[in-house]
C-alpha cells in the first residue's frame, strides 16, 4: 500500500520502497537539469476501464508535471536542437483493474488491482543507463470502479518524489537551515493558486484551512483579493506546472505595500476524484441491502508549498505534499490541510513543532 507522503525541504526525508532500485550514477542524477520523456511500452496483458493509452498518458502527465514543479526542465525528444541531460522511458509490466465488487464485498485480496512499471534513465549522448527501478502499487479494498487509475497515479508520484529528493540533495549543499524564530512576530499571509479546472478542490482546501486557522487562533490571513486575482492570472499564464522560485514583481510590490513579511504559497494543486462507485452489500437484521458507495470522494491530492520571505523574494522553506485515500481513508482533504499546517515547522528534539502558533 502506498504510504502517506509528507516531506519538507529542510527537515523531513522519505525512504522509497521500490520493488527494485539500481542507481548506477547518483552524481549524474543529482546534477541533471533537463529531462526528456521517452516511450513507455504498454503491458502485454491488460485489464482496464479505459484504453491502455489513456493510462500511459496519465502516467506521463504526472511525471511531466511533477518533474517541472520540482525544478527540472522538460524538453521534447522530437526537438533535435535539445540536448537533455537524461532520457527516461520504460515499460508497463502489470495493468490490472481487478473487480471492485469483490474488493468491497469479499476482501482478502479478491479482485485486487495493480500497476507495475519498469523505469529507466539514460544519458542520451552515450546511451549509458544511470538508473533502473521497478515499482508496483496495488489496491486490496479500493471501491473505485477505475481503481487502476489510482494505482497508475501512485506509481507516477513515487517516481516523481524520488527525483525530487535527488534535486533536494543538490539544493541542500548551500541551503540555510530554517527555524521558527525567523517568522516569530512577523506578519504572515497565505495564498492558494490554481487553474480553473481545479477551482472546486482549491476552494475546499482553502475553506478547511481557514477553519483550522480560526480554530487554532493562528494569526495568518488570506492575502488581499485583488492581489490574489492578479497572482492567479500570472500563475495560469506563466507558472502553472512549474516550481515558483520568485514572486512576480507586481505581486511582490503589492505585498510590501500591505506590510506582509512572509507569504505561505500553495500552488500546482492536482487531484484524482473518481465519481463512479460500486454498490456495497450490507446486512441489516438478516436482510441484505445494496448501498451505493460514496461519490466524489478524493483518492489523492497533491500540491507544492513555499514559505516566501518578502524582503528577499525567495522561499525559506519548500514542501511537496501528497495525501491519498490508502492512509487517509475518507478524509484526504483533512490530511492535506494538516500537512500544510505541519509543513511550516521545525524539529525540537524528536518532536515536530509548528511555527504558526496561536495568538496570546
C-alpha positions in Angstrom: 0.0 0.0 0.0 1.2 3.5 -0.7 2.1 5.3 2.4 1.1 8.9 3.1 4.0 11.0 1.9 5.0 14.3 3.6 8.3 15.8 3.0 9.8 19.2 3.7 12.9 20.6 2.1 14.9 21.1 5.2 13.8 18.7 7.9 12.0 15.5 6.6 13.1 12.8 4.2 11.3 9.8 2.8 12.6 6.4 2.0 11.2 4.8 -1.1 10.4 1.1 -1.1 10.6 0.3 -4.8 10.4 -3.4 -5.8 13.9 -3.0 -7.4 16.2 0.0 -7.5 19.6 0.3 -9.2 21.3 3.7 -9.0 24.4 3.4 -11.3 25.4 7.1 -11.2 23.9 9.1 -8.4 26.0 12.2 -9.2 24.6 12.3 -12.8 21.1 12.1 -11.5 21.6 14.9 -8.9 23.3 17.2 -11.4 20.7 16.7 -14.1 18.8 19.9 -15.2 16.9 18.8 -18.4 14.9 15.6 -18.9 13.1 14.2 -22.0 10.2 11.8 -21.6 10.6 8.8 -23.9 8.4 5.9 -24.7 6.6 3.8 -22.1 5.6 0.5 -23.7 2.2 -1.0 -22.9 1.7 -4.1 -20.8 1.3 -7.3 -22.7 -1.8 -8.3 -20.7 -4.2 -5.5 -19.8 -7.5 -5.2 -17.9 -8.8 -1.7 -17.5 -11.9 0.6 -17.8 -10.2 3.0 -20.2 -8.0 2.3 -23.2 -4.4 1.4 -22.1 -3.1 4.5 -23.9 -5.2 6.7 -21.6 -3.4 5.2 -18.5 0.0 5.6 -20.1 -0.7 9.2 -20.9 -2.0 9.8 -17.4 1.3 8.4 -16.1 3.4 10.6 -18.4 1.4 13.7 -17.5 2.1 13.1 -13.8 5.8 12.6 -14.5 6.0 15.8 -16.6 4.1 18.0 -14.2 5.8 16.6 -11.1 9.3 17.0 -12.5 8.6 20.5 -13.7 7.2 21.5 -10.3 10.5 20.3 -8.7 12.7 22.5 -10.9 13.6 20.2 -13.9 13.2 21.5 -17.4 11.3 19.1 -19.7 12.3 19.1 -23.3 10.8 17.2 -26.2 12.6 14.2 -27.7 11.4 15.4 -31.1 13.3 18.6 -30.7 16.6 17.8 -32.4 18.1 21.0 -31.1 17.7 19.9 -27.4 20.4 18.0 -25.6 18.7 16.7 -22.4 20.8 15.5 -19.5 18.5 12.5 -19.1 16.1 10.5 -21.2 13.5 8.5 -19.2 11.5 5.6 -20.6 10.2 2.2 -19.5 7.5 -0.5 -19.8 4.3 -1.3 -18.0 4.6 -4.8 -16.7 1.2 -5.1 -15.0 -2.1 -3.2 -15.6 -5.0 -4.8 -13.8 -8.1 -3.0 -12.7 -9.4 -6.1 -10.8 -13.0 -6.3 -9.6 -14.3 -3.5 -7.3 -17.3 -5.6 -6.1 -15.0 -8.4 -4.9 -12.7 -5.9 -3.2 -15.6 -4.4 -1.3 -17.7 -7.4 -0.5 -15.1 -10.2 -0.2 -11.7 -8.6 0.5 -8.6 -10.6 1.5 -7.1 -9.9 -1.9 -10.1 -10.9 -4.0 -10.4 -8.6 -7.0 -7.3 -6.6 -6.2 -6.0 -4.1 -8.7 -2.4 -3.3 -9.6 0.1 -1.4 -11.7 3.7 -2.3 -12.1 6.2 -0.3 -14.1 9.8 -0.8 -15.2 11.5 2.6 -15.4 15.0 3.7 -16.6 17.0 6.9 -17.1 19.9 7.1 -19.6 22.3 9.7 -20.8 21.1 10.2 -24.4 24.5 11.2 -25.8 26.2 8.0 -24.7 23.3 5.6 -24.1 24.7 4.9 -20.6 21.9 3.7 -18.2 22.2 5.6 -14.8 19.0 4.5 -13.1 16.7 1.4 -13.3 13.8 0.7 -11.0 10.6 -1.3 -10.8 7.7 -0.1 -8.8 4.2 -1.6 -8.1 1.1 -0.3 -6.4 -1.9 -2.4 -5.6 -5.3 -1.9 -4.0 -6.9 -4.6 -1.9 -10.0 -2.7 -0.8 -10.5 0.3 -3.0 -14.1 0.8 -4.1 -13.4 2.9 -7.2 -14.7 1.3 -10.4 -11.5 2.5 -12.1 -9.0 1.7 -9.3 -6.3 1.1 -11.8 -6.2 4.9 -12.5 -5.3 5.4 -8.8 -2.6 2.8 -8.9 -1.1 4.4 -12.0 -1.1 7.8 -10.3 0.6 6.3 -7.2 3.5 4.8 -9.2 3.9 8.1 -11.0 4.1 10.1 -7.8 6.5 7.6 -6.3 9.0 8.2 -9.1 8.5 12.0 -9.1 9.2 12.0 -5.3 12.4 10.0 -5.9 13.7 12.7 -8.4 12.6 15.5 -6.0 14.7 14.1 -3.3 17.7 13.9 -5.6 17.1 17.5 -6.6 16.8 18.4 -2.9 20.3 16.9 -2.2 21.7 19.3 -4.8 20.0 22.3 -3.2 20.8 21.3 0.4 24.6 21.8 -0.3 24.1 25.5 0.3 20.7 25.6 1.9 20.3 27.6 5.1 18.5 25.8 7.9 15.0 27.1 8.6 14.0 27.9 12.1 10.7 29.0 13.6 12.3 32.1 15.1 12.6 33.5 11.6 8.9 34.1 11.4 8.3 34.9 15.1 6.2 38.2 15.4 6.1 38.6 11.6 3.1 39.4 9.5 2.2 36.3 7.5 -0.3 35.9 4.8 -1.3 32.9 2.7 -2.5 32.4 -0.9 -3.6 29.4 -3.0 -3.1 29.4 -6.7 -4.9 27.0 -9.1 -6.1 26.7 -12.7 -9.8 26.9 -13.4 -10.2 23.1 -13.7 -9.1 22.7 -10.0 -11.3 25.5 -8.6 -13.5 23.2 -6.6 -10.6 21.3 -5.0 -8.7 24.5 -4.2 -11.8 26.2 -2.7 -12.5 23.1 -0.5 -8.9 23.1 0.7 -9.0 26.8 1.4 -12.2 26.6 3.4 -10.9 23.8 5.6 -7.5 25.6 6.0 -9.3 28.7 7.1 -11.3 26.8 9.6 -8.1 25.3 11.1 -6.5 28.8 11.4 -9.6 30.2 13.1 -10.0 27.1 15.4 -6.3 27.3 16.5 -6.4 31.1 16.6 -3.5 31.4 14.2 -2.5 35.0 13.2 -2.4 34.4 9.5 -4.8 35.8 6.9 -5.6 35.4 3.2 -3.9 38.0 1.0 -5.9 40.8 -0.4 -8.5 39.6 -3.1 -7.1 42.0 -5.7 -3.5 40.7 -5.2 -4.7 37.1 -5.3 -6.6 37.6 -8.5 -3.6 39.2 -10.2 -1.3 36.5 -9.0 -3.6 33.7 -10.2 -3.8 35.2 -13.6 0.0 35.4 -13.8 0.3 31.9 -12.5 -2.1 30.5 -15.1 -0.2 32.1 -17.9 3.4 31.7 -16.8 4.0 29.3 -13.8 1.4 26.6 -13.9 3.1 23.2 -13.5 6.4 24.7 -12.6 8.2 25.4 -9.4 7.9 29.1 -8.2 11.3 30.4 -7.0 10.5 34.1 -7.1 7.3 36.1 -6.7 6.3 38.3 -9.7 7.4 41.9 -9.2 3.8 43.2 -9.4 2.7 40.8 -6.7 5.8 41.5 -4.6 5.2 45.3 -4.5 1.6 44.8 -3.5 2.6 42.5 -0.6 5.2 45.0 0.5 2.6 47.8 0.5 0.5 45.7 2.8 3.5 45.2 5.1 3.5 41.4 4.6 6.7 39.8 5.9 6.1 36.2 4.7 3.8 34.6 2.2 2.7 30.9 2.6 2.0 30.0 -1.0 0.2 26.8 -2.1 0.1 26.0 -5.9 0.0 23.3 -8.5 -3.0 21.8 -6.8 -3.9 18.5 -8.5 -6.2 15.7 -7.6 -8.0 12.5 -8.6 -11.6 12.3 -7.7 -13.5 9.4 -9.3 -17.3 9.7 -9.1 -18.1 6.1 -10.1 -18.5 3.8 -7.0 -19.7 0.2 -6.7 -22.6 -0.9 -4.6 -21.7 -2.4 -1.2 -23.8 -5.3 0.1 -24.6 -5.0 3.8 -26.8 -6.9 6.1 -29.3 -5.3 8.5 -31.3 -7.6 10.7 -30.5 -10.5 8.4 -31.8 -8.7 5.3 -29.3 -7.8 2.5 -29.3 -4.2 1.3 -27.4 -2.6 -1.6 -25.8 0.7 -0.6 -24.1 2.9 -3.2 -20.5 3.8 -2.2 -19.7 7.4 -1.6 -19.4 9.5 -4.7 -16.8 12.2 -5.4 -14.5 11.1 -2.6 -10.9 12.2 -3.2 -8.5 9.4 -3.8 -5.4 11.7 -3.8 -4.4 15.3 -3.6 -1.0 16.9 -4.4 0.3 20.5 -4.1 3.5 22.4 -3.9 4.1 24.8 -0.9 6.6 27.6 -0.4 7.1 30.0 2.5 8.5 33.2 0.9 10.5 35.9 2.6 9.1 39.0 1.0 12.2 41.2 1.6 14.4 38.6 0.0 11.8 37.5 -2.6 12.9 33.9 -2.0 11.5 30.8 -0.3 12.9 29.9 3.1 11.1 26.6 3.0 9.7 24.3 0.3 7.4 21.3 0.6 5.8 18.9 -1.9 2.7 17.4 -0.3 0.8 14.3 -1.3 -2.2 12.7 0.5 -4.1 9.6 -0.6 -7.1 7.5 0.5 -5.0 4.5 1.3 -3.8 6.1 4.5 -6.3 9.0 4.9 -9.4 6.9 4.3 -12.4 9.2 3.5 -10.6 12.4 4.8 -7.9 13.1 2.2 -8.8 16.8 2.3 -8.3 16.8 6.1 -4.9 15.0 5.7 -3.7 17.6 3.2 -4.8 20.5 5.4 -2.9 19.1 8.4 0.2 18.6 6.2 0.0 22.2 5.0 -0.1 23.3 8.6 2.7 21.0 9.8 4.9 21.9 6.9 5.7 25.2 8.5 7.5 23.6 11.4 10.9 22.5 12.8 12.2 19.6 14.8 12.6 20.2 18.6 14.4 17.0 19.6 12.2 14.3 18.1 9.1 16.4 18.2 7.7 18.3 15.2 6.8 21.8 16.4 4.5 24.0 14.3 5.9 27.5 13.8 2.4 29.0 13.3 1.2 29.4 16.9 -2.0 30.8 18.3 -2.2 34.4 19.3 -1.6 35.0 23.0 
